[in-house]
Amino acid sequence: MIISISSGKGGTGKTTIGTNLALSLEGVQYVDCDVEEPNGHIFLKPQIEERISVGIPVPQVDKSKCTYCGECAKVCEFNAIVVVKEQVLFFPELCHACGGCSYICPEDAIEEVEREIGVIERGKAGGIEFVHGILNVGEPMAPPLIRTEKKFIDNGKTVIIDSSPGTSCPVVEAVKGSDFCLLVTEPTPFGLNDLRLAVEMVRKLNIPLGVLVNCCDIGDKEVWQYCEYESIPVLMEIPHDRGIAEAYSKGIPLVEEIPEYRSRFQDLYNQIEKRLQEESG
């Protein structure tokens, strides 16, 4: 079973939930797809065993063949390649690696070479199989790295995917293909607004979903009212607790600082499993 953990906004506690859920179960693979700012390793403290470079194909122009006809520039929707007089200018940060320029070049003057955009690290955190991606600083496109990272998913395990916040392309790439999506929110106007966006995204992907309300004893009750109206189950509530915050600030997992939470996260998993059985039955 693949469980993705997402949220409309940052700071709701996705990584706290994902890492503690992983620590509460057996036979787990934790995949951190928040490649722009992965931090699951802070809590799981894995021993990294493998580091894999990930690149995308980008054009390289052979000037001895190029006639500067400009066909490559015309086909590029992202203006990553521009022909000016007798020069071909290439802007790698804009390139989406579609291969259109090399395909259309009438002189066969463009070949594709790989440009690294990030790395994937794999290892073990106790009994947890650990995978995370790290996007190179300044790289604008996370989805190619996330796609490669998800190729390491072990379908024989319970897989927990930690996505980045929001509803943009990297989040969609991380969440799609999941069996269940757990949306982490907080009972504030901002939390509710961004929860609505996240629910819409997950429903577009046709993925069963549930909600976890973090800091459940602050704010108002509009998140619960919204979930009831939309028939979305609230599967777990976590109170605003100084002890939890202090443990987080030290990189200590919640289930180690407050052991009774281990059974609560196991119950969360059981609820997800039950809802999936009801969906399929």
C-alpha positions as YAML, in Angstrom:
chain: A
units: angstrom
residues:
- id: 1
  name: MET
  ca: [0.00, 0.00, 0.00]
- id: 2
  name: ILE
  ca: [1.26, 3.46, -0.92]
- id: 3
  name: ILE
  ca: [0.22, 6.27, 1.44]
- id: 4
  name: SER
  ca: [1.11, 9.79, 0.36]
- id: 5
  name: ILE
  ca: [1.11, 12.60, 2.89]
- id: 6
  name: SER
  ca: [0.37, 16.07, 1.62]
- id: 7
  name: SER
  ca: [-0.97, 19.46, 2.67]
- id: 8
  name: GLY
  ca: [-2.15, 22.63, 1.03]
- id: 9
  name: LYS
  ca: [0.27, 24.79, 3.01]
- id: 10
  name: GLY
  ca: [3.66, 24.41, 4.59]
- id: 11
  name: GLY
  ca: [4.26, 23.99, 8.29]
- id: 12
  name: THR
  ca: [1.27, 21.78, 9.06]
- id: 13
  name: GLY
  ca: [3.39, 18.81, 10.15]
- id: 14
  name: LYS
  ca: [3.59, 16.49, 7.12]
- id: 15
  name: THR
  ca: [7.09, 15.27, 7.89]
- id: 16
  name: THR
  ca: [6.25, 14.82, 11.58]
- id: 17
  name: ILE
  ca: [3.30, 12.62, 10.60]
- id: 18
  name: GLY
  ca: [5.16, 10.72, 7.86]
- id: 19
  name: THR
  ca: [8.23, 9.87, 9.92]
- id: 20
  name: ASN
  ca: [6.28, 8.90, 13.03]
- id: 21
  name: LEU
  ca: [3.89, 6.75, 11.03]
- id: 22
  name: ALA
  ca: [6.91, 4.99, 9.50]
- id: 23
  name: LEU
  ca: [8.44, 4.44, 12.93]
- id: 24
  name: SER
  ca: [5.19, 2.94, 14.24]
- id: 25
  name: LEU
  ca: [4.91, 0.22, 11.58]
- id: 26
  name: GLU
  ca: [6.92, -2.74, 10.31]
- id: 27
  name: GLY
  ca: [7.99, -3.46, 6.74]
- id: 28
  name: VAL
  ca: [7.99, 0.22, 5.77]
- id: 29
  name: GLN
  ca: [9.65, 2.24, 3.03]
- id: 30
  name: TYR
  ca: [9.82, 6.00, 3.58]
- id: 31
  name: VAL
  ca: [10.19, 8.06, 0.39]
- id: 32
  name: ASP
  ca: [10.80, 11.78, 0.89]
- id: 33
  name: CYS
  ca: [9.62, 13.49, -2.29]
- id: 34
  name: ASP
  ca: [9.93, 17.00, -0.89]
- id: 35
  name: VAL
  ca: [13.09, 17.25, -2.97]
- id: 36
  name: GLU
  ca: [13.52, 21.01, -2.61]
- id: 37
  name: GLU
  ca: [13.73, 20.75, 1.17]
- id: 38
  name: PRO
  ca: [13.83, 17.11, 2.35]
- id: 39
  name: ASN
  ca: [14.00, 16.80, 6.12]
- id: 40
  name: GLY
  ca: [12.72, 13.33, 6.95]
- id: 41
  name: HIS
  ca: [16.35, 12.28, 7.48]
- id: 42
  name: ILE
  ca: [16.59, 14.63, 10.47]
- id: 43
  name: PHE
  ca: [14.17, 12.41, 12.39]
- id: 44
  name: LEU
  ca: [14.86, 8.98, 10.90]
- id: 45
  name: LYS
  ca: [18.67, 9.40, 10.84]
- id: 46
  name: PRO
  ca: [19.29, 6.86, 8.06]
- id: 47
  name: GLN
  ca: [22.58, 5.26, 7.15]
- id: 48
  name: ILE
  ca: [23.01, 6.21, 3.48]
- id: 49
  name: GLU
  ca: [24.23, 3.29, 1.39]
- id: 50
  name: GLU
  ca: [23.83, 4.56, -2.19]
- id: 51
  name: ARG
  ca: [23.93, 7.93, -3.94]
- id: 52
  name: ILE
  ca: [22.59, 8.22, -7.50]
- id: 53
  name: SER
  ca: [22.99, 11.21, -9.79]
- id: 54
  name: VAL
  ca: [19.86, 12.22, -11.72]
- id: 55
  name: GLY
  ca: [19.94, 14.27, -14.88]
- id: 56
  name: ILE
  ca: [17.77, 15.38, -17.75]
- id: 57
  name: PRO
  ca: [18.66, 15.39, -21.47]
- id: 58
  name: VAL
  ca: [19.43, 18.88, -22.79]
- id: 59
  name: PRO
  ca: [20.53, 20.03, -26.24]
- id: 60
  name: GLN
  ca: [24.13, 20.54, -27.33]
- id: 61
  name: VAL
  ca: [24.63, 22.30, -30.66]
- id: 62
  name: ASP
  ca: [27.35, 21.32, -33.13]
- id: 63
  name: LYS
  ca: [28.22, 24.73, -34.59]
- id: 64
  name: SER
  ca: [30.05, 23.13, -37.52]
- id: 65
  name: LYS
  ca: [26.70, 21.74, -38.75]
- id: 66
  name: CYS
  ca: [24.33, 24.51, -37.63]
- id: 67
  name: THR
  ca: [22.98, 26.85, -40.31]
- id: 68
  name: TYR
  ca: [21.18, 29.06, -37.76]
- id: 69
  name: CYS
  ca: [17.85, 28.44, -39.44]
- id: 70
  name: GLY
  ca: [16.02, 28.93, -36.14]
- id: 71
  name: GLU
  ca: [13.78, 25.85, -36.38]
- id: 72
  name: CYS
  ca: [14.91, 24.72, -32.92]
- id: 73
  name: ALA
  ca: [13.88, 28.05, -31.40]
- id: 74
  name: LYS
  ca: [10.48, 27.93, -33.09]
- id: 75
  name: VAL
  ca: [9.61, 24.53, -31.61]
- id: 76
  name: CYS
  ca: [10.69, 25.42, -28.06]
- id: 77
  name: GLU
  ca: [7.63, 26.56, -26.10]
- id: 78
  name: PHE
  ca: [9.74, 27.60, -23.14]
- id: 79
  name: ASN
  ca: [12.25, 29.84, -24.96]
- id: 80
  name: ALA
  ca: [15.12, 27.73, -23.70]
- id: 81
  name: ILE
  ca: [16.90, 27.98, -27.04]
- id: 82
  name: VAL
  ca: [17.20, 31.19, -29.07]
- id: 83
  name: VAL
  ca: [18.92, 31.89, -32.38]
- id: 84
  name: VAL
  ca: [20.36, 35.39, -32.75]
- id: 85
  name: LYS
  ca: [22.26, 36.18, -35.94]
- id: 86
  name: GLU
  ca: [24.91, 33.47, -36.05]
- id: 87
  name: GLN
  ca: [24.61, 32.40, -32.46]
- id: 88
  name: VAL
  ca: [22.53, 29.77, -30.67]
- id: 89
  name: LEU
  ca: [21.83, 30.73, -27.08]
- id: 90
  name: PHE
  ca: [20.76, 28.01, -24.67]
- id: 91
  name: PHE
  ca: [19.22, 28.62, -21.22]
- id: 92
  name: PRO
  ca: [19.37, 25.28, -19.35]
- id: 93
  name: GLU
  ca: [17.13, 26.39, -16.48]
- id: 94
  name: LEU
  ca: [14.24, 26.88, -18.93]
- id: 95
  name: CYS
  ca: [14.69, 23.56, -20.72]
- id: 96
  name: HIS
  ca: [11.96, 20.95, -20.10]
- id: 97
  name: ALA
  ca: [13.94, 18.16, -21.80]
- id: 98
  name: CYS
  ca: [11.23, 17.49, -24.39]
- id: 99
  name: GLY
  ca: [13.72, 16.71, -27.18]
- id: 100
  name: GLY
  ca: [11.80, 18.77, -29.74]
- id: 101
  name: CYS
  ca: [14.80, 20.83, -30.84]
- id: 102
  name: SER
  ca: [16.99, 17.82, -31.61]
- id: 103
  name: TYR
  ca: [14.11, 16.06, -33.37]
- id: 104
  name: ILE
  ca: [13.26, 18.96, -35.67]
- id: 105
  name: CYS
  ca: [16.78, 20.17, -36.53]
- id: 106
  name: PRO
  ca: [17.12, 19.75, -40.36]
- id: 107
  name: GLU
  ca: [20.92, 19.61, -40.17]
- id: 108
  name: ASP
  ca: [21.11, 17.04, -37.37]
- id: 109
  name: ALA
  ca: [23.23, 19.58, -35.52]
- id: 110
  name: ILE
  ca: [21.74, 19.01, -32.06]
- id: 111
  name: GLU
  ca: [22.48, 16.07, -29.80]
- id: 112
  name: GLU
  ca: [21.24, 15.53, -26.26]
- id: 113
  name: VAL
  ca: [23.60, 15.41, -23.30]
- id: 114
  name: GLU
  ca: [22.73, 14.84, -19.66]
- id: 115
  name: ARG
  ca: [22.71, 17.69, -17.17]
- id: 116
  name: GLU
  ca: [22.53, 16.78, -13.49]
- id: 117
  name: ILE
  ca: [19.57, 18.28, -11.62]
- id: 118
  name: GLY
  ca: [19.93, 16.45, -8.31]
- id: 119
  name: VAL
  ca: [20.70, 13.22, -6.51]
- id: 120
  name: ILE
  ca: [18.81, 10.36, -4.89]
- id: 121
  name: GLU
  ca: [20.10, 8.83, -1.68]
- id: 122
  name: ARG
  ca: [19.05, 5.41, -0.40]
- id: 123
  name: GLY
  ca: [19.73, 3.67, 2.87]
- id: 124
  name: LYS
  ca: [18.31, 2.20, 6.06]
- id: 125
  name: ALA
  ca: [16.91, 3.75, 9.22]
- id: 126
  name: GLY
  ca: [16.66, 0.75, 11.51]
- id: 127
  name: GLY
  ca: [14.06, -1.46, 9.85]
- id: 128
  name: ILE
  ca: [12.86, 1.34, 7.57]
- id: 129
  name: GLU
  ca: [14.01, 1.48, 3.95]
- id: 130
  name: PHE
  ca: [14.82, 5.13, 3.29]
- id: 131
  name: VAL
  ca: [14.82, 7.05, 0.00]
- id: 132
  name: HIS
  ca: [15.01, 10.78, -0.57]
- id: 133
  name: GLY
  ca: [15.77, 13.11, -3.44]
- id: 134
  name: ILE
  ca: [17.80, 16.32, -3.22]
- id: 135
  name: LEU
  ca: [17.28, 18.89, -5.97]
- id: 136
  name: ASN
  ca: [20.36, 20.94, -6.82]
- id: 137
  name: VAL
  ca: [20.24, 24.53, -5.60]
- id: 138
  name: GLY
  ca: [18.75, 26.81, -8.25]
- id: 139
  name: GLU
  ca: [17.10, 24.04, -10.24]
- id: 140
  name: PRO
  ca: [13.54, 25.05, -11.14]
- id: 141
  name: MET
  ca: [12.09, 21.64, -12.05]
- id: 142
  name: ALA
  ca: [11.52, 19.03, -9.38]
- id: 143
  name: PRO
  ca: [9.19, 16.56, -11.22]
- id: 144
  name: PRO
  ca: [11.92, 14.73, -13.22]
- id: 145
  name: LEU
  ca: [13.80, 14.00, -9.99]
- id: 146
  name: ILE
  ca: [10.62, 12.87, -8.22]
- id: 147
  name: ARG
  ca: [9.71, 10.57, -11.13]
- id: 148
  name: THR
  ca: [13.11, 8.91, -10.93]
- id: 149
  name: GLU
  ca: [12.90, 8.65, -7.15]
- id: 150
  name: LYS
  ca: [9.54, 6.89, -7.32]
- id: 151
  name: LYS
  ca: [11.07, 4.17, -9.51]
- id: 152
  name: PHE
  ca: [12.69, 2.88, -6.31]
- id: 153
  name: ILE
  ca: [9.33, 2.28, -4.63]
- id: 154
  name: ASP
  ca: [9.06, -1.27, -3.27]
- id: 155
  name: ASN
  ca: [5.47, -2.39, -3.75]
- id: 156
  name: GLY
  ca: [6.06, -5.27, -1.38]
- id: 157
  name: LYS
  ca: [6.25, -2.83, 1.53]
- id: 158
  name: THR
  ca: [4.01, -0.23, 3.10]
- id: 159
  name: VAL
  ca: [5.25, 2.89, 1.34]
- id: 160
  name: ILE
  ca: [4.96, 6.34, 2.91]
- id: 161
  name: ILE
  ca: [5.53, 9.25, 0.54]
- id: 162
  name: ASP
  ca: [6.21, 12.70, 2.00]
- id: 163
  name: SER
  ca: [5.37, 15.36, -0.59]
- id: 164
  name: SER
  ca: [6.16, 19.05, -0.67]
- id: 165
  name: PRO
  ca: [3.46, 21.51, 0.45]
- id: 166
  name: GLY
  ca: [1.00, 23.08, -1.97]
- id: 167
  name: THR
  ca: [-0.75, 21.79, -5.07]
- id: 168
  name: SER
  ca: [1.85, 22.47, -7.76]
- id: 169
  name: CYS
  ca: [3.44, 20.05, -10.24]
- id: 170
  name: PRO
  ca: [5.95, 18.51, -7.75]
- id: 171
  name: VAL
  ca: [3.10, 17.66, -5.38]
- id: 172
  name: VAL
  ca: [0.98, 16.12, -8.14]
- id: 173
  name: GLU
  ca: [3.99, 14.07, -9.27]
- id: 174
  name: ALA
  ca: [4.61, 12.82, -5.73]
- id: 175
  name: VAL
  ca: [0.98, 12.01, -4.88]
- id: 176
  name: LYS
  ca: [-0.25, 10.43, -8.11]
- id: 177
  name: GLY
  ca: [-0.32, 6.66, -8.11]
- id: 178
  name: SER
  ca: [-0.90, 6.50, -4.34]
- id: 179
  name: ASP
  ca: [-3.49, 4.18, -2.87]
- id: 180
  name: PHE
  ca: [-4.44, 6.76, -0.24]
- id: 181
  name: CYS
  ca: [-3.60, 10.41, 0.46]
- id: 182
  name: LEU
  ca: [-3.54, 11.76, 3.99]
- id: 183
  name: LEU
  ca: [-3.96, 15.54, 4.07]
- id: 184
  name: VAL
  ca: [-2.46, 17.28, 7.10]
- id: 185
  name: THR
  ca: [-4.04, 20.58, 8.06]
- id: 186
  name: GLU
  ca: [-4.52, 22.98, 10.95]
- id: 187
  name: PRO
  ca: [-7.75, 24.65, 12.13]
- id: 188
  name: THR
  ca: [-7.02, 28.16, 10.86]
- id: 189
  name: PRO
  ca: [-8.43, 30.20, 7.96]
- id: 190
  name: PHE
  ca: [-5.22, 29.65, 5.97]
- id: 191
  name: GLY
  ca: [-5.26, 25.95, 6.80]
- id: 192
  name: LEU
  ca: [-8.85, 25.58, 5.62]
- id: 193
  name: ASN
  ca: [-8.30, 27.58, 2.42]
- id: 194
  name: ASP
  ca: [-5.31, 25.48, 1.40]
- id: 195
  name: LEU
  ca: [-7.02, 22.25, 2.50]
- id: 196
  name: ARG
  ca: [-9.79, 22.99, 0.00]
- id: 197
  name: LEU
  ca: [-7.22, 23.29, -2.79]
- id: 198
  name: ALA
  ca: [-5.49, 20.07, -1.74]
- id: 199
  name: VAL
  ca: [-8.78, 18.15, -1.61]
- id: 200
  name: GLU
  ca: [-9.63, 19.33, -5.12]
- id: 201
  name: MET
  ca: [-6.21, 18.19, -6.37]
- id: 202
  name: VAL
  ca: [-6.46, 14.73, -4.79]
- id: 203
  name: ARG
  ca: [-10.00, 14.23, -6.07]
- id: 204
  name: LYS
  ca: [-8.87, 15.15, -9.59]
- id: 205
  name: LEU
  ca: [-6.31, 12.35, -9.26]
- id: 206
  name: ASN
  ca: [-9.09, 10.01, -8.08]
- id: 207
  name: ILE
  ca: [-7.27, 9.01, -4.90]
- id: 208
  name: PRO
  ca: [-9.11, 8.14, -1.66]
- id: 209
  name: LEU
  ca: [-8.31, 10.67, 1.06]
- id: 210
  name: GLY
  ca: [-8.60, 11.49, 4.72]
- id: 211
  name: VAL
  ca: [-7.60, 14.39, 6.95]
- id: 212
  name: LEU
  ca: [-5.37, 14.71, 10.00]
- id: 213
  name: VAL
  ca: [-5.85, 17.90, 12.04]
- id: 214
  name: ASN
  ca: [-2.68, 19.07, 13.74]
- id: 215
  name: CYS
  ca: [-2.80, 21.59, 16.61]
- id: 216
  name: CYS
  ca: [-6.47, 20.66, 16.81]
- id: 217
  name: ASP
  ca: [-7.19, 22.72, 19.93]
- id: 218
  name: ILE
  ca: [-6.38, 26.12, 18.43]
- id: 219
  name: GLY
  ca: [-8.33, 28.15, 15.88]
- id: 220
  name: ASP
  ca: [-11.95, 27.39, 15.05]
- id: 221
  name: LYS
  ca: [-14.14, 24.44, 14.02]
- id: 222
  name: GLU
  ca: [-14.53, 25.30, 10.33]
- id: 223
  name: VAL
  ca: [-12.12, 22.56, 9.19]
- id: 224
  name: TRP
  ca: [-14.34, 19.90, 10.81]
- id: 225
  name: GLN
  ca: [-17.48, 21.50, 9.35]
- id: 226
  name: TYR
  ca: [-15.91, 21.50, 5.90]
- id: 227
  name: CYS
  ca: [-14.85, 17.85, 6.20]
- id: 228
  name: GLU
  ca: [-18.32, 16.84, 7.35]
- id: 229
  name: TYR
  ca: [-19.93, 18.71, 4.47]
- id: 230
  name: GLU
  ca: [-17.54, 17.10, 1.95]
- id: 231
  name: SER
  ca: [-17.83, 13.63, 3.58]
- id: 232
  name: ILE
  ca: [-14.10, 13.56, 4.26]
- id: 233
  name: PRO
  ca: [-13.07, 11.47, 7.30]
- id: 234
  name: VAL
  ca: [-10.97, 13.12, 10.00]
- id: 235
  name: LEU
  ca: [-8.74, 10.20, 10.93]
- id: 236
  name: MET
  ca: [-6.60, 11.70, 13.67]
- id: 237
  name: GLU
  ca: [-6.23, 14.83, 15.79]
- id: 238
  name: ILE
  ca: [-3.05, 16.02, 17.48]
- id: 239
  name: PRO
  ca: [-3.21, 18.81, 20.08]
- id: 240
  name: HIS
  ca: [-1.00, 21.85, 20.32]
- id: 241
  name: ASP
  ca: [1.62, 20.59, 22.76]
- id: 242
  name: ARG
  ca: [4.85, 22.27, 23.89]
- id: 243
  name: GLY
  ca: [6.44, 18.85, 24.47]
- id: 244
  name: ILE
  ca: [5.82, 17.87, 20.85]
- id: 245
  name: ALA
  ca: [7.31, 21.17, 19.63]
- id: 246
  name: GLU
  ca: [10.41, 20.78, 21.80]
- id: 247
  name: ALA
  ca: [10.98, 17.22, 20.57]
- id: 248
  name: TYR
  ca: [10.61, 18.41, 16.97]
- id: 249
  name: SER
  ca: [13.13, 21.21, 17.50]
- id: 250
  name: LYS
  ca: [15.67, 18.62, 18.72]
- id: 251
  name: GLY
  ca: [15.01, 16.19, 15.85]
- id: 252
  name: ILE
  ca: [13.43, 13.66, 18.20]
- id: 253
  name: PRO
  ca: [10.49, 11.66, 16.77]
- id: 254
  name: LEU
  ca: [7.20, 12.07, 18.59]
- id: 255
  name: VAL
  ca: [6.80, 8.33, 19.18]
- id: 256
  name: GLU
  ca: [10.14, 8.27, 21.01]
- id: 257
  name: GLU
  ca: [9.42, 11.34, 23.13]
- id: 258
  name: ILE
  ca: [5.81, 10.35, 23.92]
- id: 259
  name: PRO
  ca: [5.60, 6.54, 23.36]
- id: 260
  name: GLU
  ca: [1.79, 6.35, 23.63]
- id: 261
  name: TYR
  ca: [1.59, 8.04, 20.24]
- id: 262
  name: ARG
  ca: [2.94, 4.87, 18.64]
- id: 263
  name: SER
  ca: [-0.39, 3.10, 19.15]
- id: 264
  name: ARG
  ca: [-2.23, 6.18, 17.86]
- id: 265
  name: PHE
  ca: [-0.26, 6.09, 14.62]
- id: 266
  name: GLN
  ca: [-0.86, 2.36, 14.32]
- id: 267
  name: ASP
  ca: [-4.58, 3.08, 14.71]
- id: 268
  name: LEU
  ca: [-4.29, 5.73, 11.98]
- id: 269
  name: TYR
  ca: [-2.80, 3.12, 9.66]
- id: 270
  name: ASN
  ca: [-5.56, 0.64, 10.53]
- id: 271
  name: GLN
  ca: [-8.21, 3.25, 9.71]
- id: 272
  name: ILE
  ca: [-6.60, 3.91, 6.33]
- id: 273
  name: GLU
  ca: [-6.42, 0.19, 5.60]
- id: 274
  name: LYS
  ca: [-10.07, -0.26, 6.58]
- id: 275
  name: ARG
  ca: [-11.22, 2.59, 4.36]
- id: 276
  name: LEU
  ca: [-9.34, 1.17, 1.40]
- id: 277
  name: GLN
  ca: [-10.97, -2.22, 1.96]
- id: 278
  name: GLU
  ca: [-14.37, -0.53, 2.05]
- id: 279
  name: GLU
  ca: [-13.53, 1.36, -1.18]
- id: 280
  name: SER
  ca: [-12.53, -1.85, -2.97]
- id: 281
  name: GLY
  ca: [-15.33, -3.95, -1.49]
...
